[in-house]
Amino acid sequence: MSRLGVTARELARRDPPPSEEQQGLERELEAAWSVETNNGVMDHWGVE
């Protein structure tokens, strides 16, 4: 399980109305997570 994925979800939970900066950060974390899953890890977010 990737710490990046958990971090993105925790950030979203702590700050219900996400700022543009936070949304950008979450996109970066999701991108890093999708890259990691391309290495053979199951992607539970459905990113291809």
N, C-alpha and C positions, 0 to 999 in steps of 0.2 A: 504494500500500500504506500502510495506516495505522500510524503509530508506536504508537498505543494497542493495537492488536491484538498487535503484536510484544511490547510491554511485558508484557501479561497472560500471554503464553506464557512469556516469560523468567522472570517472577516464579514461575510454577508450576514451572518447571524448577529454579530455584535453591533453592526450599524445598519438597521433596517432601511433607511433612505440612503442608498449609496451615492456618493458624489461622483462626478465625472472621473476624477483622479482614481478613485477606488475601482470604478468599473474598468478603467484601463489596466489597473493592477491585476484585477481578476482575470481579464482577458490574457494578460501575459502569463499568469499562473496556469490557466487552462491550456495555453499554447505549449508551455513547458510540459504539462501533464500529457498532452496528446503526443508530443515527441517521445516521451518516455514510453508510452503504451505502444508506439510503433516498433519498439525493441522487443516485442513479444509479450507484453503484459496486457491482460484483459482490460479493456477500456469500458468502465461502467457508465461513462458519460455519453457514450454513443458517438464520440468524435472519430471520424474516419481518417 
